[in-house]
Amino acid sequence: MNKSTFTALSLAVLVSALPLAAQPVMQKPGSTSTATISGGTYQADPAHTLVVWKVDHLGFTPYTGIFGDVAGTLQLDPKRPAAARVEVTIPVAKVMTASADLTAHLLRAPAKDGAKPDFFGADPAPARFVSTSVKVLGKGRAAITGNLTLNGVTRPVVLDASFYGAGKLPAPMGGKENVGFTARATIRRSEFGLGFLVPMLSDAVSLEIAAAFQK
């Protein structure tokens, strides 16, 4: 159990022990108002930043997996949102799926004949996204263009990003300023050298991102 989880559970136990009339009204520290955003350099929160990917499985169902433990930085000036810059690293080797066999297949080394692995292979390099421009679309939305490096290939990707919330954590939970966004994008895995079983498994991969940053 990490420190923040332990602190949150401790607060919950203490509050539940109070008489009902004495219990404080708990409010979420995060706000959907962009006025709560302060400028500066934020660090990615690896425990709450997720990249969810989805492919079409044989035309029968969608199948979902997750990348987590993301590291990186966000440089943000609320007065100049178009000047924002984000750079994150995604540990492909920590990919997660609902199937242990599938996860192992994604990370399986190629056969001894030297053939390419079906997917990422053993000990794959982390993926990396570096923004190159931000176009503000209004109402908390922006199109973030950047370069995605995956499986040794770098290609441009556009993220449809939306502001989710910002604010400051209570002191017992660390007191750090937080800002969060969601984003969507679609990539073609064959363009990154990952074309195994296309089109039985869809070439198009939809990405849904929850990006949390702390300062």
N, C-alpha and C positions, 0 to 999 in steps of 0.2 A: 504494500500500500504506500503510495507516495505521500509527501508531506501535505500537499494541498487537499488531497482526498481525506487524510486523517483529520486535518483542521476542520473541514466542512462537516464531517461526521461528529466531531466533538462539539461543534456549535449546535448541531441539531439535537444532540443528547441534552445539552444544557438548557436549551430553549424548551424542550418537551418536559423538563422537570419543573419548570415554572408554573405557578397557578395560571389558569387560562387568562384571567384579567390582566396579569402582569406580563404576559408574553408580548414581546415587541412585534410590530408589524414588519415582516421581512419584505424588502423591496429588491428587485433585480438591480444590480449595479450598472448593467448595460442599458443604453438608451438608443433608440432609432434616430435620434436627432444628430445630424452631422455637426451641430454646434458643439458637441461634446468631444470632438476630435482635436487633439493637440498635435503640433508638428514635431518632427524629429525622426530618429532612426529607431525602428521597432525590430525586435527579434521574433522569428517564427516560434510559435508555441507548439512544440512537437507532439504534445499530448492531445491537442485539440485541432490539429490541422490534418485533413484527410483528403486524399484524391481517390474518388470512387470511379472505377471504370466498368463499362458495360458493353458486352458484345451480344450479337444474335447467335444462339446456339442451335445450329442445324435447321433453323426455321421453326423450331418447336417452342423455345422459350428464350427470354433474355437471361444472360448470366452475368453476375456481378462479382468483382473483387476489389480490394482496397490496397492502396499504398499509404503508409503512415510514417511517423517519426521524421517528419519533414524539418529541414533546417534552412535558415536563410534570413534575409533582411528585407524590410520595407522602409523606404525613405519617403516621408509624406509631409507635405505642407498644405494644410487645409485651405489656405488662400490661393494656392497654385496647384490644384489637383492634377492638372495635365502634366506637371513636372514630376509626378510620383515615379518611383523606380522600385521594382521588386526583383529579387534574385533568390531563387530557392533551389535546394538540392533534395532529390527524392531517392531514398535507398531502395532501388529495385529488388535487391536481394532479400528485402523484408516483405515482399508481396504476400498478401493474405487472401485465401479463398475459403469457401465452406467445405472444400474437399482436400484432405491431406494428400491424396494421390495426385490431384490436379496441381496443387501447389508444388509438389515434387517434380511433376512433369515440366512445369514452367521453368524450373531451375535445374533441370537435368542436363548433365554434360553431354556433348555429342558422342557418338560411337567412336570406337578406336580407329575407324577408317578415315577419321578427319572430317567427316561431314559436318555441316552446320548444325547447331542444336535446333530443335523444333521451335523453341521460344527464346527465353533469355539466356539459358545455359547456366553453368555453375559460376558462382561468384561474379555476377554481372556488375558493370560499372553503374554508379548512381546516375539517374536522369537529372537534367538541370534545365531550368527555365530562367531566362534573363530577359526582362522587358526592354523594348526599344522605343516604344511610344505609348501614350495614353490619350485616348479621345474621350472627352467627357460628353455623355449623352443626356444628362439631366436626370432628376429624380433619383439621385444616388447611384446611377448606372454609368459604366464606362466600358469602352472597348480597349482592352490591353493587348497590344501586339508585342510579340517577343519571339525569341529563338528557343526552341525546345531541342535539347540534345538527348537522344534515347538510342540505346544499342549502337552507339558510335556514330549516329547520323544526326545532323542538325538541320532542322527545317523550321520555317516560320509558322507560328500558331497565334490565333486571335482568341482571347478569352472574353466572354460576355460576363462582366463582373458587376456585382451589386453590393452596395454597402449594407451590412447587416446590423451592426451595433458597435457602440464605443462607450467607454466609461472607465472608472477607477475601482479596483477591487477594494473591499473593506480591509483595514489594517491587519486583522487576524489571518487573512488569506493572502497576504503579501503586499497589498497596497499598490500594486503596479497598474499603470494605465494600459488598457486593452483596446484593440480595434479588430473588428472581424468583417469578413466579406464572404460571399458565395460567388461561384463562377461556373460557367459551362463552356465546353468546347467539344469539337469532334475532330479526331485525327484518323488517318488511314494507316493502319499498322504496317502494311506492305511498303509504305514510303520510308519506314524505319528498318527495313530488312527483317520484318516479322510476319511474313506472308504465309506461314504454315496453315494449310487447310482452307485458304481462301478459295471459293466463297462459302464453303460449308460452315465455317465460322466466319462471321462477317468481317470484312476488311475495315469497315467503319467502327471506330471505338468511341463511344460517348464518355465524356469526362464530367463529373460533378465534383466540385471542389469546395470544401469548407476551409477557409484560411484564417487562422487566428494569430494575432501578433501582440507582443507585449513590449512595453518600454520601461 
